[in-house]
Amino acid sequence: MCIFAQPMKNIVFLSILLLAGCNRKAAETHPPVGGVLSRSDLDISRERMKNLNATERTQIQEWMATQPVKFYAMPLNYWVDVQDFSGRARREDNTLISYSYDLYDFDQTKIYDQPIERREAKFGHFDELKAVENALRYIHNGEEVTLLVPSALAYGTYGDEKKIDNDIPLIIKLKAL
């Protein structure tokens, strides 16, 4: 037993040192990949998004003018095909909702074969496209609405890294199940 006592103490001591070293490294902070953006970079990005949003709004309004269905502006900067939609009772946080939606581009080409579907999602606790989450606050159970969404409220400057490229406005057909 005495033969193993010293090596055992060394193993315990080394383990403590390793754990202490791991904890120290975990506490270190690192700047994001690419570093920090300068004020000038932020201003350029902000101006680009402002111009892109203005261009997309004009394009969406021109598209709406050619449609047989009327669309109504929402305060969050998207359109819906239901009048006085935001004047309805608003669902509160922590309430549950099940829903599905299909995504289309403005050529009305369906992007994914299967709808995106969520069951019993809890408001305030799910991550969804901003326009979808906002519209779900006002939609009636069983109702289907169409949203016209600028890219900033859709998948933005990165896209969904699958079929939706960056800076693509979308048509979203949303249904509360």
PAFILO-989273 format. One record per residue: residue number from 1; x, y, z of N, C-alpha, C in turn. Coordinates in Angstrom, 3 decimals, padded with zeros to 6 digits. Last residue first. Layout:
REM residues N
R  NUM  X  Y  Z  X  Y  Z  X  Y  Z
...
//
This chain:
REM residues 177
R  177  -052.887  026.178  -036.266  -053.509  024.858  -036.268  -054.424  024.675  -035.059
R  176  -052.617  028.937  -038.254  -052.699  028.520  -036.861  -053.478  027.220  -036.831
R  175  -050.510  029.418  -041.005  -051.776  028.867  -040.525  -051.648  028.490  -039.062
R  174  -049.125  031.459  -043.523  -049.108  031.041  -042.132  -050.495  030.545  -041.706
R  173  -047.111  031.927  -046.045  -048.500  031.518  -045.841  -048.549  030.790  -044.501
R  172  -045.061  034.504  -046.926  -045.236  033.440  -045.937  -046.723  033.171  -045.780
R  171  -042.758  035.626  -049.160  -044.202  035.493  -048.959  -044.346  034.301  -048.030
R  170  -039.751  037.552  -048.521  -040.531  036.318  -048.633  -042.030  036.559  -048.560
R  169  -036.627  038.905  -049.735  -037.952  039.080  -049.124  -038.798  037.836  -049.409
R  168  -033.337  038.191  -049.150  -034.470  037.749  -049.953  -035.775  038.028  -049.189
R  167  -030.643  038.428  -048.126  -031.405  039.585  -048.589  -032.570  039.217  -049.517
R  166  -029.167  035.249  -049.034  -029.208  036.477  -048.252  -030.076  037.544  -048.938
R  165  -031.307  032.435  -049.935  -030.096  033.238  -050.020  -030.226  034.477  -049.126
R  164  -032.539  029.464  -048.925  -032.855  030.890  -048.966  -031.561  031.679  -048.891
R  163  -031.726  026.860  -048.610  -032.275  027.250  -049.909  -032.539  028.745  -050.034
R  162  -029.488  027.272  -046.370  -029.973  026.095  -047.101  -030.427  026.562  -048.474
R  161  -028.998  029.511  -044.890  -027.864  028.625  -045.149  -028.292  027.305  -045.780
R  160  -030.900  031.377  -044.851  -031.079  030.268  -043.897  -029.985  029.215  -044.055
R  159  -029.324  034.642  -044.907  -030.147  033.589  -045.469  -030.337  032.493  -044.437
R  158  -027.881  036.811  -043.971  -027.214  035.512  -044.013  -028.023  034.440  -044.734
R  157  -029.340  039.138  -043.789  -028.128  039.173  -044.608  -027.404  037.835  -044.696
R  156  -032.665  037.799  -043.376  -031.652  038.844  -043.343  -030.470  038.662  -044.262
R  155  -034.851  036.181  -043.306  -033.570  035.567  -042.978  -032.388  036.513  -043.141
R  154  -037.062  038.528  -042.359  -037.049  037.116  -042.770  -035.704  036.523  -042.354
R  153  -036.786  041.114  -041.868  -037.644  040.381  -040.931  -037.719  038.901  -041.282
R  152  -035.140  041.829  -043.992  -034.681  042.132  -042.632  -035.512  041.409  -041.579
R  151  -036.657  041.241  -046.305  -035.593  040.332  -045.871  -035.125  040.586  -044.446
R  150  -040.198  041.784  -045.777  -038.880  042.201  -046.257  -037.791  041.308  -045.655
R  149  -043.000  039.813  -046.423  -041.977  040.120  -045.429  -040.670  040.571  -046.082
R  148  -046.305  039.343  -046.308  -045.268  039.803  -047.242  -044.177  040.417  -046.381
R  147  -048.392  036.662  -045.387  -047.524  037.759  -044.979  -046.552  038.081  -046.105
R  146  -051.633  035.438  -045.200  -050.449  035.581  -046.035  -049.694  036.825  -045.594
R  145  -053.281  033.128  -042.988  -053.009  034.484  -043.470  -051.750  034.456  -044.329
R  144  -055.822  031.101  -041.760  -054.628  031.162  -042.592  -054.476  032.578  -043.109
R  143  -057.163  029.819  -038.669  -057.084  030.842  -039.717  -055.769  030.740  -040.482
R  142  -057.109  028.141  -036.505  -057.647  027.628  -037.757  -057.544  028.597  -038.922
R  141  -057.341  030.820  -034.250  -057.137  029.382  -034.430  -057.822  028.919  -035.709
R  140  -056.250  033.996  -035.594  -057.270  033.162  -034.931  -056.951  031.691  -035.173
R  139  -053.348  036.023  -034.956  -054.083  035.081  -035.804  -055.117  034.310  -034.979
R  138  -051.731  037.562  -033.321  -053.047  038.087  -033.707  -053.916  037.102  -034.486
R  137  -049.316  036.318  -032.882  -049.946  036.981  -031.733  -051.398  037.358  -032.038
R  136  -048.453  035.585  -035.366  -049.062  034.551  -034.524  -049.733  035.148  -033.291
R  135  -047.201  037.919  -036.206  -048.501  037.562  -036.779  -049.215  036.504  -035.944
R  134  -044.794  037.727  -034.690  -045.717  038.839  -034.500  -047.109  038.495  -035.017
R  133  -043.650  035.399  -035.739  -043.985  035.466  -034.318  -044.982  036.586  -034.046
R  132  -043.351  036.244  -038.410  -044.186  035.078  -038.082  -044.604  035.149  -036.622
R  131  -041.551  038.389  -038.158  -042.886  038.623  -038.713  -043.835  037.474  -038.378
R  130  -039.267  037.062  -037.059  -039.953  038.147  -036.335  -041.371  038.373  -036.853
R  129  -039.063  033.549  -037.025  -038.939  034.776  -037.800  -039.779  035.855  -037.126
R  128  -038.403  032.365  -033.680  -039.073  032.274  -034.971  -038.777  033.549  -035.742
R  127  -038.014  030.661  -030.836  -037.268  031.514  -031.738  -037.835  031.322  -033.138
R  126  -039.969  030.766  -027.863  -039.549  030.128  -029.099  -038.924  031.157  -030.016
R  125  -040.913  031.991  -025.610  -039.919  030.932  -025.422  -039.565  030.218  -026.716
R  124  -042.874  033.747  -026.132  -041.832  034.219  -025.248  -040.718  033.207  -025.067
R  123  -045.294  031.204  -026.447  -044.870  032.579  -026.717  -043.881  033.047  -025.661
R  122  -044.518  027.916  -027.095  -044.929  028.836  -026.034  -044.388  030.227  -026.353
R  121  -045.917  025.521  -029.292  -044.846  026.464  -028.999  -045.380  027.473  -027.984
R  120  -047.411  023.229  -030.179  -047.448  023.734  -028.803  -046.214  024.558  -028.441
R  119  -045.464  022.506  -032.948  -046.595  022.087  -032.102  -046.388  022.627  -030.693
R  118  -044.676  023.777  -036.123  -044.353  023.743  -034.700  -045.614  023.368  -033.931
R  117  -043.368  023.434  -039.399  -044.468  023.223  -038.453  -043.948  023.161  -037.029
R  116  -043.021  024.334  -042.676  -042.362  024.395  -041.379  -043.478  024.344  -040.349
R  115  -044.118  022.089  -045.291  -044.239  023.297  -044.465  -043.384  023.184  -043.203
R  114  -042.051  020.759  -047.898  -042.849  020.543  -046.696  -042.959  021.844  -045.899
R  113  -040.541  021.942  -049.955  -041.668  021.059  -050.274  -042.612  020.885  -049.089
R  112  -039.654  025.381  -049.938  -039.503  024.045  -049.364  -040.747  023.222  -049.658
R  111  -040.542  027.458  -051.699  -039.123  027.232  -051.441  -038.859  025.831  -050.895
R  110  -042.687  028.022  -054.407  -042.559  027.468  -053.068  -041.104  027.057  -052.840
R  109  -042.864  030.998  -056.121  -042.304  029.655  -056.161  -042.120  029.179  -054.726
R  108  -043.621  033.607  -056.529  -044.603  032.675  -055.976  -044.172  031.213  -056.154
R  107  -041.758  035.355  -056.896  -042.225  034.755  -058.150  -043.292  033.721  -057.819
R  106  -041.011  035.935  -054.347  -042.008  036.814  -054.958  -042.340  036.441  -056.407
R  105  -040.977  032.693  -052.705  -040.327  033.919  -053.147  -041.383  034.769  -053.860
R  104  -042.452  031.254  -049.770  -042.433  031.467  -051.220  -041.571  032.677  -051.514
R  103  -043.059  028.863  -047.239  -042.283  030.008  -047.699  -042.258  030.047  -049.223
R  102  -045.664  027.960  -045.022  -044.912  027.699  -046.243  -044.239  028.991  -046.663
R  101  -046.231  026.951  -041.638  -046.167  027.947  -042.700  -045.313  027.444  -043.848
R  100  -048.199  026.230  -038.715  -047.333  025.810  -039.814  -047.283  026.949  -040.820
R  99  -048.716  025.805  -035.159  -048.832  026.504  -036.433  -047.937  025.851  -037.476
R  98  -049.984  026.118  -031.903  -049.439  025.211  -032.918  -049.690  025.877  -034.264
R  97  -049.299  027.754  -028.834  -049.886  027.798  -030.171  -049.195  026.753  -031.041
R  96  -049.788  028.851  -025.444  -049.332  027.866  -026.428  -050.025  028.070  -027.761
R  95  -048.545  031.617  -023.540  -049.663  030.866  -024.104  -049.112  029.959  -025.199
R  94  -046.264  033.038  -022.796  -046.515  031.756  -022.126  -047.777  031.049  -022.592
R  93  -047.589  036.269  -023.601  -046.468  035.348  -023.377  -046.942  034.138  -022.587
R  92  -050.841  036.512  -025.269  -049.837  036.875  -024.272  -048.694  035.866  -024.233
R  91  -052.258  037.641  -028.284  -051.903  036.506  -027.422  -050.748  036.918  -026.510
R  90  -054.458  040.355  -028.611  -053.082  039.881  -028.742  -052.832  038.727  -027.778
R  89  -057.321  041.050  -030.543  -056.760  040.686  -029.236  -055.400  040.031  -029.458
R  88  -056.684  043.245  -033.407  -057.286  042.101  -032.716  -056.674  041.920  -031.337
R  87  -055.314  045.080  -034.817  -056.316  045.586  -033.888  -057.005  044.480  -033.094
R  86  -053.769  043.884  -036.703  -053.102  044.242  -035.447  -054.063  044.836  -034.426
R  85  -055.747  043.618  -038.747  -055.139  042.445  -038.126  -054.518  042.789  -036.767
R  84  -057.245  045.251  -040.423  -057.291  045.465  -038.966  -056.711  044.292  -038.183
R  83  -057.501  042.800  -043.019  -057.665  044.176  -042.568  -057.798  044.221  -041.044
R  82  -055.153  040.576  -044.144  -056.331  040.703  -043.289  -056.389  042.139  -042.773
R  81  -052.718  039.968  -045.361  -053.924  040.060  -046.196  -055.223  040.102  -045.385
R  80  -049.978  042.060  -044.345  -050.818  040.882  -044.143  -052.106  041.073  -044.946
R  79  -046.535  043.127  -044.357  -047.930  043.268  -044.766  -048.664  041.953  -044.561
R  78  -044.165  044.692  -042.111  -044.541  043.663  -043.069  -046.017  043.884  -043.395
R  77  -043.462  046.415  -039.974  -042.833  046.563  -041.290  -043.028  045.349  -042.195
R  76  -044.881  046.433  -037.595  -043.536  045.852  -037.559  -042.830  045.880  -038.922
R  75  -047.465  047.378  -038.152  -046.489  048.272  -037.519  -045.053  047.747  -037.534
R  74  -048.444  046.355  -041.460  -048.379  046.096  -040.022  -047.323  047.021  -039.414
R  73  -050.540  047.120  -044.205  -049.266  047.291  -043.504  -049.433  047.015  -042.010
R  72  -052.361  044.779  -046.091  -052.381  045.882  -045.145  -051.072  045.917  -044.367
R  71  -053.489  043.906  -049.390  -052.615  043.690  -048.243  -052.570  044.963  -047.409
R  70  -055.980  042.398  -051.425  -055.438  043.605  -050.800  -054.609  043.223  -049.577
R  69  -055.690  040.425  -054.354  -055.930  040.489  -052.911  -055.305  041.762  -052.362
R  68  -054.767  040.520  -056.936  -056.209  040.683  -056.730  -056.582  040.812  -055.245
R  67  -051.765  042.455  -057.557  -052.459  041.296  -056.976  -053.953  041.565  -056.805
R  66  -050.260  044.599  -058.243  -050.648  043.694  -059.333  -051.484  042.507  -058.849
R  65  -049.599  045.863  -055.924  -050.485  046.586  -056.843  -050.974  045.692  -057.982
R  64  -047.695  044.177  -054.828  -049.054  044.182  -054.263  -050.055  044.842  -055.216
R  63  -045.439  044.960  -056.322  -045.977  043.606  -056.477  -047.421  043.563  -055.981
R  62  -045.056  047.528  -055.267  -045.335  047.371  -056.698  -045.937  045.994  -056.971
R  61  -044.469  046.799  -052.613  -045.661  047.612  -052.902  -046.034  047.536  -054.386
R  60  -042.067  045.436  -053.026  -043.224  044.716  -052.488  -044.510  045.491  -052.769
R  59  -040.443  047.542  -053.978  -040.692  046.366  -054.814  -041.927  045.590  -054.335
R  58  -040.474  049.238  -051.710  -040.983  049.710  -053.001  -041.329  048.535  -053.902
R  57  -039.235  047.533  -049.849  -040.597  048.042  -049.598  -041.238  048.520  -050.899
R  56  -036.700  047.204  -051.044  -037.614  046.066  -050.922  -039.049  046.514  -050.671
R  55  -035.702  049.861  -050.781  -035.838  049.226  -052.098  -036.828  048.070  -052.042
R  54  -035.695  050.142  -047.983  -036.480  051.067  -048.807  -036.727  050.462  -050.196
R  53  -033.908  048.084  -047.286  -035.283  048.047  -046.809  -036.177  048.955  -047.649
R  52  -031.550  049.038  -048.490  -032.121  047.758  -048.906  -033.595  047.678  -048.502
R  51  -031.139  051.402  -047.000  -031.377  051.470  -048.443  -032.019  050.183  -048.966
R  50  -030.734  050.266  -044.450  -031.775  051.283  -044.655  -032.140  051.369  -046.144
R  49  -028.521  048.637  -044.897  -029.803  048.032  -044.519  -030.966  048.998  -044.730
R  48  -026.595  050.641  -045.496  -026.916  049.588  -046.470  -028.270  048.970  -046.169
R  47  -026.537  052.028  -043.074  -026.989  052.720  -044.289  -027.375  051.709  -045.378
R  46  -025.472  050.040  -041.394  -026.780  050.626  -041.106  -027.365  051.292  -042.361
R  45  -022.945  049.664  -042.598  -023.902  048.559  -042.521  -025.323  049.086  -042.301
R  44  -021.820  052.194  -042.160  -021.971  051.684  -043.531  -023.010  050.572  -043.556
R  43  -021.808  052.240  -039.339  -022.575  053.250  -040.091  -022.832  052.800  -041.525
R  42  -020.050  050.122  -038.813  -021.440  050.061  -038.351  -022.328  051.044  -039.106
R  41  -017.694  051.147  -039.917  -018.272  049.913  -040.454  -019.741  049.788  -040.065
R  40  -017.335  053.385  -038.207  -017.517  053.585  -039.643  -018.165  052.355  -040.295
R  39  -016.863  052.136  -035.789  -018.047  053.004  -035.913  -018.365  053.218  -037.398
R  38  -015.743  048.757  -036.453  -015.520  050.162  -036.123  -016.826  050.931  -036.284
R  37  -016.274  045.587  -034.974  -016.537  046.532  -036.052  -016.295  047.959  -035.576
R  36  -013.733  043.436  -033.769  -014.837  044.340  -033.458  -015.022  045.301  -034.625
R  35  -012.848  040.269  -035.348  -012.645  041.431  -034.488  -013.899  042.255  -034.299
R  34  -013.078  037.932  -036.682  -013.037  039.139  -037.498  -012.856  040.395  -036.661
R  33  -014.945  036.481  -034.160  -014.163  036.233  -035.365  -014.218  037.491  -036.232
R  32  -014.968  038.471  -031.130  -015.606  037.665  -032.166  -014.691  037.499  -033.370
R  31  -012.383  038.106  -028.587  -013.222  038.913  -029.479  -013.863  038.026  -030.542
R  30  -012.685  036.164  -025.620  -012.040  036.375  -026.913  -012.948  037.234  -027.779
R  29  -011.939  035.641  -022.170  -012.835  036.085  -023.227  -012.034  036.346  -024.490
R  28  -011.480  033.026  -019.800  -010.918  033.998  -020.727  -011.939  034.385  -021.787
R  27  -012.625  030.968  -018.429  -013.013  032.307  -018.017  -012.466  033.372  -018.964
R  26  -011.448  028.700  -019.421  -012.867  028.902  -019.724  -013.297  030.322  -019.389
R  25  -008.891  028.863  -018.289  -009.057  029.065  -019.725  -010.511  029.352  -020.094
R  24  -009.492  028.260  -015.611  -008.904  029.545  -015.944  -009.104  029.840  -017.431
R  23  -010.433  025.639  -015.760  -011.331  026.698  -015.310  -010.806  028.070  -015.683
R  22  -008.115  024.322  -016.556  -009.286  024.338  -017.444  -010.230  025.454  -017.058
R  21  -006.505  024.669  -014.270  -006.097  025.235  -015.555  -007.260  025.328  -016.524
R  20  -007.935  023.178  -012.422  -007.753  024.607  -012.187  -007.356  025.304  -013.483
R  19  -007.665  020.648  -013.579  -008.986  021.252  -013.423  -008.886  022.750  -013.211
R  18  -004.865  020.326  -013.366  -005.529  020.323  -014.676  -006.902  020.977  -014.606
R  17  -004.524  020.372  -010.562  -003.890  021.380  -011.409  -004.573  021.476  -012.774
R  16  -005.985  018.083  -009.863  -006.402  019.396  -009.345  -005.805  020.504  -010.197
R  15  -004.435  016.136  -011.156  -005.846  016.320  -011.523  -006.348  017.678  -011.075
R  14  -002.026  016.355  -009.767  -002.079  016.704  -011.188  -003.519  016.948  -011.650
R  13  -002.895  015.414  -007.226  -002.350  016.760  -007.366  -002.407  017.223  -008.824
R  12  -003.653  012.788  -007.890  -004.645  013.712  -007.331  -004.174  015.141  -007.520
R  11  -001.153  011.831  -008.725  -002.292  011.835  -009.657  -003.360  012.801  -009.185
R  10  000.356  012.095  -006.376  000.746  012.827  -007.584  -000.411  012.920  -008.576
R  9  -000.946  010.298  -004.690  -000.931  011.712  -004.321  -000.598  012.553  -005.555
R  8  -000.314  007.953  -006.092  -001.711  008.345  -005.979  -001.817  009.822  -005.611
R  7  002.450  007.770  -005.770  001.898  007.999  -007.108  000.443  008.463  -007.051
R  6  002.426  007.406  -002.841  003.032  008.582  -003.463  002.510  008.799  -004.887
R  5  001.017  004.908  -002.527  000.573  006.132  -001.873  001.129  007.368  -002.562
R  4  002.029  002.529  -003.486  001.096  003.271  -004.341  000.695  004.620  -003.756
R  3  003.643  001.606  -001.439  004.236  001.762  -002.763  003.346  002.635  -003.650
R  2  001.969  001.229  000.697  002.855  002.373  000.740  003.461  002.649  -000.630
R  1  000.817  -001.188  000.000  000.000  000.000  000.000  000.861  001.252  000.000
//
